[in-house]
Amino acid sequence: MRLLVTGGAGFIGSHYVRTLLSGGYPAFAGATVTVLDALTYAGNLANLDPVEGRYELVYGDICDAALLADVVPGHDLVINFAAESHVDRSIEGPAAFVRTNVLGAQTVMQACLEAGVPKVVQVSTDEVYGSIDEGSWTEDAPLHPRSPYSAAKAGGDLIAMAYAVTHGLPVSITRCGNNYGPYQFPEKVIPLFLTNLLEGRKIPLYGDGGNVRDWIHVDDHCRGIQVVAERGQPGEIYHIAGTAELTNLELTQRILDQLGADWSSVERVPDRKGHDRRYSLDDSKLRSMGFAPETGFDEGIAATVKWYADNEAWWKQLKGAR
């Protein structure tokens, strides 16, 4: 089996590649992997150091149709992790998000269609649904994105589904909550808070801290993607939910506790524009296929804290380059 992983040097894509090439997905034992990545600020080949030399690297942009026409043929599975993903950056500069998340998705789908790829997985986010006061979204919930990032991801999902309906492209879509774990770029909230505290700096808390997110360890997210890669049906959407629904206040307290810090280390900052209040996914569809997250939040955050404490060289150079 030959796999093409776009965005495979990013946080989630690299975790998938490392796990696969380390034998974590027995159904894909012996598979060969091509990583296609533009190596933007969040793409880092150091994320793949544990499996160096065991994959083929193609440096390039998913919006480059000529490149994809050359790279995609011959692969049995394409998983599209490639995306611009930071909400704050999308507010400041939305054009890059529309280009990568919409045009890029279309370019990937077209290349897969022309190459006759047997299976495609489009990796997406719970943020395409907007905000939900109570209950959880099912896969047929209407899309109501409220940031340039989530609107661009929704656009890419709609393009992917259009290729499934119009052309019969065998593409499945996964949508997941907030990820955390090792190798996450330190602009995201958990690694930002951890690394700031490790440096003796304050951590910025938006608004009243009442925004609610569903947290999932990156390993559980990738295992859910693997279930869809193995058994997901064309034209279907699958939710991958986490193990902890926390307000940002609760999340902050958990992180402070892990590092023996108190609220004097917290700096209140103005809320983000259009900040969604709550996300929540109903994952019963994927659970009916035998999936369940395995990493509890307390266990996962403790391991994540240890990883960042042990790998200062990795994150300090990234924070310095921002």
Beta strands, then each sheet from edge to edge (+ up, - down):
strand 1: 2-6
strand 2: 32-37
strand 3: 56-59
strand 4: 77-80
strand 5: 120-125
strand 6: 171-176
strand 7: 178-180
strand 8: 203-206
strand 9: 212-217
strand 10: 237-240
strand 11: 244-247
strand 12: 266-269
sheet 1: 3+ 2+ 1+ 4+ 5+ 6+ 10+
sheet 2: 7+ 9+ 11-
sheet 3: 8+ 12+
end
